[in-house]
């Protein structure tokens, strides 16, 4: 490579010569003229002030009408408007504040290439072909001067008319005539770069035409370069990564009041992206959809503003309304309804929001992923203090009814609007499957148990961990239900009924009554009652933070220190949120996370809980506790038409209990669907012992159980299994008979297959049910620490009583 320098009276030529060859390529043209001179700068900056505030204006003294009233402090809140600067280099960086940018004459994107015959060669270093420069004169300029500035020139004429830079302002001009008609007489010439693919010597050429001819022959690129002048490069063609940017006004169709200055500023060369808009003025003239026309026109309506700033309050009241800051009157009313200089987007929860746009066939989709952090203690303190104060004044507050209670009918639990008799359900199953799958040692007398298991759990983890199984009574008593992952699903293109198993109540009636009421309510006024979460260490899922609190047994809501400590300890993961919209979701002037959710619903976006933190939006692959689909099994009562006696408890268990709570039984959704779908109608069944005369050895417990436990209509011939046991010479089949459904493991990962048998319930039972007055069998009887083995006549199997009671010989 060889470099030569030639200096003329007009410019300095830098000639760079390469040895190679390539096809010819025509040079580009400059952009069209701008009419930005019609911009009313005072009106433009006033609209910008109402949206962004004083911290996005470089020198407010240039605009006397905007100087007062002003806040006493600085409020440069991230995300309210695009960051802009006021230094000498902002023009070359392209991030000047609008009062600086529009104070200079209007610019256009101009191609400064004179000649390019290098084709698409990759041997030359790529350089910007176009720059933002002034290429027009004011309207009062004479026609001759205007023509010299704005006309098109040939390549040889351009050699004597280089672009020029102002020595005092960060602006350049197409040529010295454009500078002069804009009041700039003392200017600096740009330099001319010449890059060639073949050796060229420009030192001894006598005319400008000779220079052009040699450049064409030697396959050269001739272009003007600003060197150190503060000027920004630009593109006359839209780049792929910018294809979704909105570059003109009223694309949304919602701009209510036309403003020529805003329109011209939007369509100008001012390029400082704001969300999906080319600049903030394109955002102003494409007003987003808001939920309500009610305008918040005063400070601290939210109760979250501190510290006080009298100047900010005056600015809120004094300045006009901006349609782009709704629901707040203007930026100042927005600022005085949130924590001062808080760079978190929302005052109720820490979030990180990413946006993406996807071009579809007929529209653009806007996808938002909201990654959540911790709840913010200040908001929790304010919310629960407000609740405490309102309930203290209202003496008519009614405590929520208990989720669980005992009566002469047994254990009763409340499932939303249904009272469920757990004892009845346990007896119904035990009458056919006499397994020891209970947490409550009093629910079924121990002497009636025929089959023992050692892995039945009485803790919530059995519902939310793979491999654990819940005791039957616990599965019904613990407050859990399916929560649809879709908060809002208006888009018919998305077909998804995924559910997450969550704790939706306060186990054992724990917690303060107000927290219990909020946990169990379907009313979700705030993020505390709306957003589900996962307790880190137990992997237990909760419908809301209220449900998490009451199950942590928080028994007071004021003072709020305990609640704040739990919130900031970080022992939980809040659900992320995915939002998919057919229009832009404008959240820049919303102060709470719930405002964002409500706006998403209002403009008919799809809103989805994402409990699989870290997944791509709407593409969830990590395991989570999803609700098991049992649709391919019989899941309603009396499909056979042979169920003679309706039982509301059995019907609820069959039709409403999630597959996570009850496993599949044969071809039925669960065991209770089997109970309420008898195969045949049987009127006469054997309901007392030894009607057949085949009972070989009398057992008082079997005799009692035959009478005690109910008739099961799906159990043919005999009233229940105990009646069969005391009428048979052989032991009946009482295997679990549970199908292992491979379909329960979907793309979302392994699902929890809950009961029927759970964790060490046996250790909870005492053996005092073996009363000393029980009659002897064949001259002997089992002692308290023994269990009768019905398979070995007169043989007592020794039980090992330890921390966990385990049978030495399994009776299966």
DRENVEX-323288 format. One line per field, with one value per residue (C-alpha): residue number from 1; residue in one letter; chain; x, y, z. Coordinates in steps of 0.05 Angstrom, whole numbers. Last residue first. Layout:
! DRENVEX-323288
k = [NUM  ...] $
r = [A  ...] $
c = [A  ...] $
x = [X  ...] $
y = [Y  ...] $
z = [Z  ...] $
//
This chain:
! DRENVEX-323288
k = [812  811  810  809  808  807  806  805  804  803  802  801  800  799  798  797  796  795  794  793  792  791  790  789  788  787  786  785  784  783  782  781  780  779  778  777  776  775  774  773  772  771  770  769  768  767  766  765  764  763  762  761  760  759  758  757  756  755  754  753  752  751  750  749  748  747  746  745  744  743  742  741  740  739  738  737  736  735  734  733  732  731  730  729  728  727  726  725  724  723  722  721  720  719  718  717  716  715  714  713  712  711  710  709  708  707  706  705  704  703  702  701  700  699  698  697  696  695  694  693  692  691  690  689  688  687  686  685  684  683  682  681  680  679  678  677  676  675  674  673  672  671  670  669  668  667  666  665  664  663  662  661  660  659  658  657  656  655  654  653  652  651  650  649  648  647  646  645  644  643  642  641  640  639  638  637  636  635  634  633  632  631  630  629  628  627  626  625  624  623  622  621  620  619  618  617  616  615  614  613  612  611  610  609  608  607  606  605  604  603  602  601  600  599  598  597  596  595  594  593  592  591  590  589  588  587  586  585  584  583  582  581  580  579  578  577  576  575  574  573  572  571  570  569  568  567  566  565  564  563  562  561  560  559  558  557  556  555  554  553  552  551  550  549  548  547  546  545  544  543  542  541  540  539  538  537  536  535  534  533  532  531  530  529  528  527  526  525  524  523  522  521  520  519  518  517  516  515  514  513  512  511  510  509  508  507  506  505  504  503  502  501  500  499  498  497  496  495  494  493  492  491  490  489  488  487  486  485  484  483  482  481  480  479  478  477  476  475  474  473  472  471  470  469  468  467  466  465  464  463  462  461  460  459  458  457  456  455  454  453  452  451  450  449  448  447  446  445  444  443  442  441  440  439  438  437  436  435  434  433  432  431  430  429  428  427  426  425  424  423  422  421  420  419  418  417  416  415  414  413  412  411  410  409  408  407  406  405  404  403  402  401  400  399  398  397  396  395  394  393  392  391  390  389  388  387  386  385  384  383  382  381  380  379  378  377  376  375  374  373  372  371  370  369  368  367  366  365  364  363  362  361  360  359  358  357  356  355  354  353  352  351  350  349  348  347  346  345  344  343  342  341  340  339  338  337  336  335  334  333  332  331  330  329  328  327  326  325  324  323  322  321  320  319  318  317  316  315  314  313  312  311  310  309  308  307  306  305  304  303  302  301  300  299  298  297  296  295  294  293  292  291  290  289  288  287  286  285  284  283  282  281  280  279  278  277  276  275  274  273  272  271  270  269  268  267  266  265  264  263  262  261  260  259  258  257  256  255  254  253  252  251  250  249  248  247  246  245  244  243  242  241  240  239  238  237  236  235  234  233  232  231  230  229  228  227  226  225  224  223  222  221  220  219  218  217  216  215  214  213  212  211  210  209  208  207  206  205  204  203  202  201  200  199  198  197  196  195  194  193  192  191  190  189  188  187  186  185  184  183  182  181  180  179  178  177  176  175  174  173  172  171  170  169  168  167  166  165  164  163  162  161  160  159  158  157  156  155  154  153  152  151  150  149  148  147  146  145  144  143  142  141  140  139  138  137  136  135  134  133  132  131  130  129  128  127  126  125  124  123  122  121  120  119  118  117  116  115  114  113  112  111  110  109  108  107  106  105  104  103  102  101  100  99  98  97  96  95  94  93  92  91  90  89  88  87  86  85  84  83  82  81  80  79  78  77  76  75  74  73  72  71  70  69  68  67  66  65  64  63  62  61  60  59  58  57  56  55  54  53  52  51  50  49  48  47  46  45  44  43  42  41  40  39  38  37  36  35  34  33  32  31  30  29  28  27  26  25  24  23  22  21  20  19  18  17  16  15  14  13  12  11  10  9  8  7  6  5  4  3  2  1] $
r = [X  X  X  X  X  X  X  X  X  X  X  X  X  X  X  X  X  X  X  X  X  X  X  X  X  X  X  X  X  X  X  X  X  X  X  X  X  X  X  X  X  X  X  X  X  X  X  X  X  X  X  X  X  X  X  X  X  X  X  X  X  X  X  X  X  X  X  X  X  X  X  X  X  X  X  X  X  X  X  X  X  X  X  X  X  X  X  X  X  X  X  X  X  X  X  X  X  X  X  X  X  X  X  X  X  X  X  X  X  X  X  X  X  X  X  X  X  X  X  X  X  X  X  X  X  X  X  X  X  X  X  X  X  X  X  X  X  X  X  X  X  X  X  X  X  X  X  X  X  X  X  X  X  X  X  X  X  X  X  X  X  X  X  X  X  X  X  X  X  X  X  X  X  X  X  X  X  X  X  X  X  X  X  X  X  X  X  X  X  X  X  X  X  X  X  X  X  X  X  X  X  X  X  X  X  X  X  X  X  X  X  X  X  X  X  X  X  X  X  X  X  X  X  X  X  X  X  X  X  X  X  X  X  X  X  X  X  X  X  X  X  X  X  X  X  X  X  X  X  X  X  X  X  X  X  X  X  X  X  X  X  X  X  X  X  X  X  X  X  X  X  X  X  X  X  X  X  X  X  X  X  X  X  X  X  X  X  X  X  X  X  X  X  X  X  X  X  X  X  X  X  X  X  X  X  X  X  X  X  X  X  X  X  X  X  X  X  X  X  X  X  X  X  X  X  X  X  X  X  X  X  X  X  X  X  X  X  X  X  X  X  X  X  X  X  X  X  X  X  X  X  X  X  X  X  X  X  X  X  X  X  X  X  X  X  X  X  X  X  X  X  X  X  X  X  X  X  X  X  X  X  X  X  X  X  X  X  X  X  X  X  X  X  X  X  X  X  X  X  X  X  X  X  X  X  X  X  X  X  X  X  X  X  X  X  X  X  X  X  X  X  X  X  X  X  X  X  X  X  X  X  X  X  X  X  X  X  X  X  X  X  X  X  X  X  X  X  X  X  X  X  X  X  X  X  X  X  X  X  X  X  X  X  X  X  X  X  X  X  X  X  X  X  X  X  X  X  X  X  X  X  X  X  X  X  X  X  X  X  X  X  X  X  X  X  X  X  X  X  X  X  X  X  X  X  X  X  X  X  X  X  X  X  X  X  X  X  X  X  X  X  X  X  X  X  X  X  X  X  X  X  X  X  X  X  X  X  X  X  X  X  X  X  X  X  X  X  X  X  X  X  X  X  X  X  X  X  X  X  X  X  X  X  X  X  X  X  X  X  X  X  X  X  X  X  X  X  X  X  X  X  X  X  X  X  X  X  X  X  X  X  X  X  X  X  X  X  X  X  X  X  X  X  X  X  X  X  X  X  X  X  X  X  X  X  X  X  X  X  X  X  X  X  X  X  X  X  X  X  X  X  X  X  X  X  X  X  X  X  X  X  X  X  X  X  X  X  X  X  X  X  X  X  X  X  X  X  X  X  X  X  X  X  X  X  X  X  X  X  X  X  X  X  X  X  X  X  X  X  X  X  X  X  X  X  X  X  X  X  X  X  X  X  X  X  X  X  X  X  X  X  X  X  X  X  X  X  X  X  X  X  X  X  X  X  X  X  X  X  X  X  X  X  X  X  X  X  X  X  X  X  X  X  X  X  X  X  X  X  X  X  X  X  X  X  X  X  X  X  X  X  X  X  X  X  X  X  X  X  X  X  X  X  X  X  X  X  X  X  X  X  X  X  X  X  X  X  X  X  X  X  X  X  X  X  X  X  X  X  X  X  X  X  X  X  X  X  X  X  X  X  X  X  X  X  X  X  X  X  X  X  X] $
c = [A  A  A  A  A  A  A  A  A  A  A  A  A  A  A  A  A  A  A  A  A  A  A  A  A  A  A  A  A  A  A  A  A  A  A  A  A  A  A  A  A  A  A  A  A  A  A  A  A  A  A  A  A  A  A  A  A  A  A  A  A  A  A  A  A  A  A  A  A  A  A  A  A  A  A  A  A  A  A  A  A  A  A  A  A  A  A  A  A  A  A  A  A  A  A  A  A  A  A  A  A  A  A  A  A  A  A  A  A  A  A  A  A  A  A  A  A  A  A  A  A  A  A  A  A  A  A  A  A  A  A  A  A  A  A  A  A  A  A  A  A  A  A  A  A  A  A  A  A  A  A  A  A  A  A  A  A  A  A  A  A  A  A  A  A  A  A  A  A  A  A  A  A  A  A  A  A  A  A  A  A  A  A  A  A  A  A  A  A  A  A  A  A  A  A  A  A  A  A  A  A  A  A  A  A  A  A  A  A  A  A  A  A  A  A  A  A  A  A  A  A  A  A  A  A  A  A  A  A  A  A  A  A  A  A  A  A  A  A  A  A  A  A  A  A  A  A  A  A  A  A  A  A  A  A  A  A  A  A  A  A  A  A  A  A  A  A  A  A  A  A  A  A  A  A  A  A  A  A  A  A  A  A  A  A  A  A  A  A  A  A  A  A  A  A  A  A  A  A  A  A  A  A  A  A  A  A  A  A  A  A  A  A  A  A  A  A  A  A  A  A  A  A  A  A  A  A  A  A  A  A  A  A  A  A  A  A  A  A  A  A  A  A  A  A  A  A  A  A  A  A  A  A  A  A  A  A  A  A  A  A  A  A  A  A  A  A  A  A  A  A  A  A  A  A  A  A  A  A  A  A  A  A  A  A  A  A  A  A  A  A  A  A  A  A  A  A  A  A  A  A  A  A  A  A  A  A  A  A  A  A  A  A  A  A  A  A  A  A  A  A  A  A  A  A  A  A  A  A  A  A  A  A  A  A  A  A  A  A  A  A  A  A  A  A  A  A  A  A  A  A  A  A  A  A  A  A  A  A  A  A  A  A  A  A  A  A  A  A  A  A  A  A  A  A  A  A  A  A  A  A  A  A  A  A  A  A  A  A  A  A  A  A  A  A  A  A  A  A  A  A  A  A  A  A  A  A  A  A  A  A  A  A  A  A  A  A  A  A  A  A  A  A  A  A  A  A  A  A  A  A  A  A  A  A  A  A  A  A  A  A  A  A  A  A  A  A  A  A  A  A  A  A  A  A  A  A  A  A  A  A  A  A  A  A  A  A  A  A  A  A  A  A  A  A  A  A  A  A  A  A  A  A  A  A  A  A  A  A  A  A  A  A  A  A  A  A  A  A  A  A  A  A  A  A  A  A  A  A  A  A  A  A  A  A  A  A  A  A  A  A  A  A  A  A  A  A  A  A  A  A  A  A  A  A  A  A  A  A  A  A  A  A  A  A  A  A  A  A  A  A  A  A  A  A  A  A  A  A  A  A  A  A  A  A  A  A  A  A  A  A  A  A  A  A  A  A  A  A  A  A  A  A  A  A  A  A  A  A  A  A  A  A  A  A  A  A  A  A  A  A  A  A  A  A  A  A  A  A  A  A  A  A  A  A  A  A  A  A  A  A  A  A  A  A  A  A  A  A  A  A  A  A  A  A  A  A  A  A  A  A  A  A  A  A  A  A  A  A  A  A  A  A  A  A  A  A  A  A  A  A  A  A  A  A  A  A  A  A  A  A  A  A  A  A  A  A  A  A  A  A  A  A  A  A  A  A  A  A  A  A  A  A  A  A  A  A  A  A  A  A  A  A  A  A  A  A  A  A  A  A  A] $
x = [-983  -973  -901  -863  -822  -872  -843  -861  -817  -788  -789  -841  -822  -884  -886  -932  -984  -1002  -1069  -1083  -1030  -1059  -1101  -1038  -1060  -1016  -974  -949  -1016  -1021  -1051  -1099  -1099  -1146  -1169  -1178  -1182  -1233  -1212  -1214  -1142  -1159  -1116  -1134  -1078  -1030  -1011  -1011  -963  -906  -951  -961  -890  -897  -953  -997  -1051  -1027  -993  -963  -924  -908  -841  -822  -860  -856  -902  -897  -967  -975  -934  -993  -973  -1041  -1060  -1086  -1066  -1072  -1130  -1145  -1188  -1159  -1184  -1240  -1287  -1345  -1308  -1261  -1318  -1354  -1288  -1280  -1346  -1421  -1405  -1432  -1401  -1358  -1379  -1437  -1392  -1432  -1405  -1355  -1379  -1416  -1361  -1310  -1340  -1336  -1266  -1245  -1279  -1240  -1271  -1231  -1255  -1306  -1338  -1409  -1431  -1468  -1404  -1403  -1458  -1471  -1474  -1505  -1575  -1593  -1536  -1538  -1478  -1412  -1416  -1392  -1391  -1338  -1292  -1295  -1275  -1213  -1185  -1191  -1218  -1189  -1158  -1148  -1110  -1078  -1110  -1080  -1039  -1095  -1136  -1198  -1259  -1297  -1283  -1271  -1330  -1376  -1352  -1367  -1434  -1457  -1514  -1544  -1563  -1501  -1518  -1522  -1455  -1430  -1452  -1397  -1348  -1274  -1270  -1198  -1170  -1181  -1135  -1088  -1040  -1033  -963  -911  -852  -797  -759  -783  -826  -829  -879  -823  -755  -740  -699  -750  -797  -856  -879  -948  -978  -1013  -1040  -1056  -1126  -1112  -1146  -1114  -1045  -1064  -1087  -1021  -979  -1019  -1008  -933  -939  -919  -940  -909  -863  -912  -934  -952  -944  -998  -1015  -993  -956  -940  -896  -893  -842  -868  -839  -783  -780  -733  -707  -701  -730  -803  -798  -766  -819  -875  -843  -831  -903  -928  -983  -1004  -1003  -1007  -955  -960  -911  -972  -1006  -949  -943  -1017  -1012  -952  -997  -1022  -966  -919  -878  -807  -791  -726  -743  -816  -845  -889  -956  -969  -1038  -1051  -987  -987  -1049  -1125  -1133  -1203  -1208  -1204  -1170  -1104  -1137  -1182  -1124  -1083  -1140  -1151  -1077  -1042  -1057  -1123  -1090  -1064  -1079  -1108  -1090  -1028  -1011  -1013  -998  -1044  -1035  -1098  -1062  -1087  -1055  -1082  -1147  -1114  -1155  -1116  -1110  -1079  -1056  -1019  -1085  -1080  -1097  -1116  -1086  -1112  -1087  -1146  -1159  -1087  -1077  -1133  -1102  -1031  -987  -935  -864  -825  -825  -835  -894  -952  -910  -876  -940  -927  -965  -926  -938  -877  -883  -942  -985  -1041  -1099  -1119  -1180  -1143  -1117  -1184  -1196  -1196  -1163  -1091  -1099  -1043  -1075  -1053  -1058  -1090  -1158  -1174  -1248  -1281  -1219  -1239  -1308  -1284  -1232  -1284  -1333  -1279  -1259  -1330  -1323  -1359  -1363  -1361  -1285  -1263  -1281  -1259  -1300  -1269  -1322  -1398  -1397  -1356  -1284  -1262  -1218  -1216  -1240  -1289  -1259  -1263  -1318  -1300  -1360  -1318  -1290  -1242  -1188  -1200  -1183  -1121  -1094  -1106  -1068  -1011  -1011  -1005  -955  -908  -912  -896  -836  -812  -808  -826  -766  -743  -787  -769  -819  -813  -849  -869  -898  -928  -928  -986  -1013  -960  -923  -864  -837  -819  -780  -780  -743  -767  -727  -769  -765  -834  -884  -854  -847  -793  -736  -695  -721  -704  -762  -808  -871  -933  -895  -857  -921  -952  -888  -887  -957  -1030  -1018  -1059  -1032  -963  -970  -1032  -994  -1033  -1010  -962  -984  -1009  -953  -902  -927  -918  -849  -830  -857  -814  -834  -790  -825  -883  -914  -984  -1010  -1048  -983  -987  -1043  -1072  -1086  -1127  -1189  -1193  -1181  -1143  -1092  -1076  -1011  -1004  -967  -949  -911  -873  -851  -828  -786  -744  -743  -797  -798  -774  -743  -689  -648  -648  -662  -658  -728  -793  -810  -787  -830  -892  -881  -874  -937  -980  -1043  -1087  -1116  -1062  -1094  -1087  -1027  -986  -1004  -936  -877  -813  -837  -778  -793  -742  -686  -647  -652  -621  -664  -629  -602  -557  -524  -458  -458  -416  -369  -310  -247  -240  -304  -291  -307  -309  -272  -271  -222  -221  -156  -192  -248  -199  -156  -216  -237  -168  -161  -228  -200  -145  -69  -50  21  11  -50  -10  -55  -39  -100  -156  -161  -181  -187  -205  -222  -217  -272  -263  -266  -313  -313  -374  -431  -497  -542  -535  -460  -457  -500  -453  -392  -415  -461  -455  -429  -454  -426  -423  -362  -313  -371  -354  -350  -371  -326  -342  -281  -277  -353  -349  -309  -361  -419  -461  -533  -564  -578  -524  -510  -585  -601  -549  -578  -651  -642  -648  -712  -734  -671  -620  -612  -562  -543  -506  -521  -471  -469  -421  -394  -328  -312  -237  -223  -205  -277  -295  -368  -357  -293  -317  -342  -344  -363  -384  -412  -481  -525  -573  -608  -600  -643  -606  -580  -627  -662  -605  -590  -663  -672  -620  -560  -549  -524  -452  -424  -475  -465  -390  -394  -432  -507  -531  -592  -620  -683  -746  -779  -733  -685  -711  -670  -708  -665  -689  -727  -778  -795  -849  -824  -771  -815  -838  -767  -742  -668  -659  -680  -611  -597  -667  -677  -672  -728  -783  -794  -866  -888  -818  -820  -885  -854  -792  -833  -875  -813  -777  -834  -812  -822  -747  -755  -774  -719  -691  -687  -628  -562  -545  -502  -440  -442  -404  -351  -326  -264  -188  -129  -67  -86  -73  -91  -93  -105  -123  -122  -173  -188  -122  -91  -52  -31  -14  9  0  25  0] $
y = [-1146  -1154  -1131  -1171  -1132  -1075  -1006  -954  -893  -865  -937  -989  -1053  -1093  -1169  -1208  -1249  -1317  -1350  -1365  -1336  -1295  -1251  -1226  -1193  -1135  -1134  -1079  -1073  -1149  -1196  -1248  -1321  -1379  -1386  -1310  -1273  -1220  -1146  -1120  -1097  -1048  -1046  -974  -955  -967  -894  -866  -811  -859  -894  -828  -837  -801  -811  -860  -841  -787  -739  -752  -687  -669  -680  -628  -575  -616  -666  -718  -739  -774  -832  -851  -901  -933  -947  -1015  -1006  -1080  -1102  -1171  -1211  -1260  -1330  -1368  -1310  -1280  -1240  -1210  -1195  -1156  -1121  -1103  -1066  -1081  -1144  -1170  -1115  -1057  -999  -986  -979  -990  -953  -974  -990  -1056  -1093  -1057  -1086  -1157  -1147  -1120  -1177  -1230  -1300  -1353  -1394  -1349  -1393  -1394  -1349  -1301  -1301  -1227  -1178  -1135  -1185  -1146  -1141  -1085  -1088  -1040  -1052  -1018  -969  -899  -858  -900  -904  -828  -828  -869  -819  -797  -866  -920  -959  -908  -845  -807  -757  -690  -673  -696  -638  -651  -621  -677  -739  -707  -661  -718  -760  -703  -688  -761  -780  -849  -897  -892  -935  -883  -906  -834  -827  -780  -743  -754  -816  -814  -778  -710  -725  -666  -656  -586  -560  -560  -534  -565  -519  -515  -454  -420  -363  -314  -349  -386  -355  -364  -422  -394  -353  -324  -303  -241  -241  -170  -143  -67  -65  -129  -102  -36  -74  -113  -50  -12  -73  -63  7  77  79  134  93  34  42  -26  -22  -57  -129  -150  -208  -203  -252  -244  -271  -306  -283  -325  -334  -334  -265  -238  -172  -194  -233  -173  -126  -170  -174  -99  -82  -56  -74  -134  -185  -261  -279  -355  -368  -399  -332  -295  -341  -336  -260  -263  -296  -362  -400  -454  -496  -511  -521  -482  -427  -412  -402  -343  -323  -249  -220  -209  -172  -143  -103  -103  -178  -199  -275  -277  -334  -298  -231  -262  -300  -235  -199  -256  -255  -320  -394  -428  -497  -483  -413  -415  -418  -461  -468  -522  -487  -492  -497  -485  -461  -445  -382  -360  -341  -282  -259  -299  -258  -281  -343  -391  -418  -431  -502  -513  -523  -513  -575  -614  -660  -680  -684  -735  -779  -776  -742  -776  -751  -769  -701  -644  -595  -634  -674  -610  -587  -633  -695  -745  -819  -862  -920  -960  -1009  -1054  -1081  -1021  -1034  -1037  -966  -932  -886  -809  -810  -818  -757  -761  -816  -867  -931  -972  -1005  -998  -1014  -986  -942  -902  -886  -877  -825  -788  -786  -762  -707  -678  -621  -555  -522  -448  -444  -511  -509  -567  -611  -665  -711  -708  -693  -632  -614  -552  -532  -472  -428  -373  -306  -255  -204  -130  -92  -51  -10  43  -8  -43  21  35  -36  -37  29  3  -61  -22  30  -20  -66  -8  12  -60  -69  -139  -176  -187  -196  -208  -176  -204  -162  -182  -134  -166  -128  -138  -173  -226  -220  -177  -192  -137  -146  -113  -129  -107  -116  -110  -93  -92  -41  27  11  25  27  90  123  197  215  158  162  206  272  250  234  301  333  293  317  306  235  177  194  220  222  266  321  369  440  464  499  443  394  450  475  405  400  467  445  383  331  271  226  205  135  154  140  206  238  300  330  325  251  249  206  190  117  56  89  75  105  173  168  242  244  179  207  268  223  198  141  105  32  48  117  122  186  204  277  275  304  266  269  342  361  327  358  427  416  399  358  345  276  229  160  132  91  111  182  212  184  145  85  37  -34  -35  -10  -75  -86  -18  36  68  139  121  170  195  248  311  340  360  320  290  311  266  281  222  196  121  98  47  70  93  129  164  183  215  252  280  300  336  375  401  400  331  323  298  252  187  125  52  8  -6  67  105  182  220  294  337  379  454  499  559  634  662  627  666  612  639  636  564  540  579  547  477  422  452  427  436  432  508  554  532  514  458  459  411  415  459  459  384  384  417  358  309  348  393  391  458  476  525  561  562  594  648  665  661  709  682  699  625  604  565  490  433  432  368  298  253  201  150  124  88  16  1  -19  -90  -113  -90  -78  -34  7  60  109  184  246  213  262  230  278  262  328  383  439  501  496  506  440  398  439  445  372  343  319  244  235  219  270  321  305  322  394  375  380  309  265  203  179  197  168  107  128  184  248  286  344  383  448  433  488  542  577  575  551  619  645  592  604  604  531  512  438  410  336  350  401  350  293  295  366  391  360  395  460  446  441  503  545  516  531  486  517  514  438  439  390  380  309  264  266  220  158  143  93  28  0  -72  -94  -97  -102  -65  -14  61  112  184  238  302  368  419  483  517  449  399  330  273  204  136  70  0] $
z = [1026  1101  1105  1159  1209  1207  1215  1267  1258  1321  1345  1360  1324  1315  1329  1284  1323  1295  1311  1238  1193  1137  1183  1217  1282  1303  1365  1413  1449  1458  1406  1431  1452  1466  1394  1387  1454  1465  1465  1536  1535  1479  1418  1399  1446  1389  1381  1312  1290  1274  1224  1186  1162  1094  1047  1011  960  947  898  829  821  751  717  666  628  565  596  650  670  604  630  674  726  739  811  832  905  919  963  933  981  1033  1026  1061  1051  1087  1140  1089  1040  1094  1109  1035  1033  1025  987  920  877  902  858  905  966  1030  1089  1142  1212  1201  1164  1207  1271  1245  1218  1286  1323  1285  1279  1243  1184  1151  1097  1125  1068  1114  1154  1171  1153  1091  1034  977  950  902  853  794  750  733  791  772  836  871  810  804  877  863  814  741  726  681  739  794  775  832  879  900  839  794  819  860  826  792  833  900  891  872  931  979  947  955  908  921  865  821  761  706  679  674  746  769  725  710  667  643  581  614  673  663  720  747  738  792  753  712  664  592  585  518  525  542  541  605  662  718  706  746  686  698  632  606  535  516  509  515  583  608  594  628  690  693  684  737  782  776  803  782  709  668  624  619  546  519  444  404  386  455  489  563  602  678  727  789  855  883  958  1018  1000  1071  1046  1046  1111  1146  1119  1145  1214  1215  1197  1263  1249  1207  1263  1265  1214  1216  1158  1126  1135  1101  1040  1028  1031  984  933  905  940  913  962  940  1014  1010  961  975  905  888  858  842  857  931  947  876  892  884  874  893  890  966  1005  1016  1030  1083  1115  1117  1150  1200  1220  1207  1211  1200  1201  1131  1105  1035  961  963  889  835  769  710  635  594  532  462  437  370  403  436  496  548  611  677  640  686  710  784  805  878  946  1017  1056  1084  1024  1013  1089  1096  1042  1065  1013  969  958  895  860  907  909  937  987  1007  1041  1101  1126  1085  1070  1061  1110  1085  1124  1100  1141  1183  1225  1291  1279  1289  1230  1237  1305  1282  1238  1187  1147  1095  1135  1080  1083  1008  997  1059  1069  1008  1033  1104  1081  1041  1099  1146  1097  1097  1047  1054  987  968  964  991  1065  1107  1154  1197  1226  1230  1305  1286  1271  1234  1176  1130  1186  1168  1151  1207  1198  1198  1227  1275  1218  1244  1264  1197  1158  1200  1194  1119  1111  1154  1112  1047  1071  1103  1043  996  1037  1041  965  941  917  845  785  712  667  596  544  473  423  361  295  248  186  170  236  253  322  371  435  503  567  636  700  762  837  867  895  876  802  751  801  791  853  848  894  913  871  864  861  799  760  777  752  688  670  687  710  683  633  617  541  536  571  614  629  682  746  792  780  779  847  876  847  878  946  946  999  1011  997  953  963  986  916  912  933  890  849  779  772  707  697  623  638  615  570  497  471  438  372  365  431  415  348  388  434  377  327  366  389  460  454  402  394  320  305  228  225  218  292  298  238  268  336  305  263  323  310  371  385  363  370  300  324  263  284  268  231  245  284  290  268  211  255  263  188  171  139  79  77  135  183  209  263  262  313  267  280  209  174  113  40  -8  -69  -81  -135  -190  -224  -287  -250  -204  -264  -298  -236  -224  -297  -292  -233  -278  -280  -254  -229  -158  -169  -175  -176  -160  -167  -117  -98  -35  -42  22  15  77  108  103  165  170  183  149  187  185  156  85  95  118  59  12  47  28  55  124  190  262  332  339  344  289  242  194  118  64  2  -58  -104  -113  -116  -185  -211  -182  -213  -168  -143  -121  -48  -28  -93  -108  -40  -51  -119  -96  -38  33  71  74  112  72  61  66  140  156  183  150  94  64  130  119  103  96  25  6  13  -57  -71  -131  -129  -178  -125  -138  -99  -34  17  21  60  118  130  180  207  229  301  361  344  370  433  456  436  484  445  438  366  385  336  359  433  428  452  515  528  538  528  563  530  570  632  630  684  729  726  780  805  865  878  824  775  773  734  679  622  597  596  546  534  610  609  585  573  578  598  673  669  659  609  583  602  585  515  500  523  482  418  434  445  384  336  279  210  197  199  125  106  36  7  21  -16  -73  -79  -121  -179  -172  -219  -215  -177  -186  -139  -118  -66  -66  -11  -34  18  -17  23  3  -34  -48  -65  -23  -48  0  -21  12  -16  0] $
//
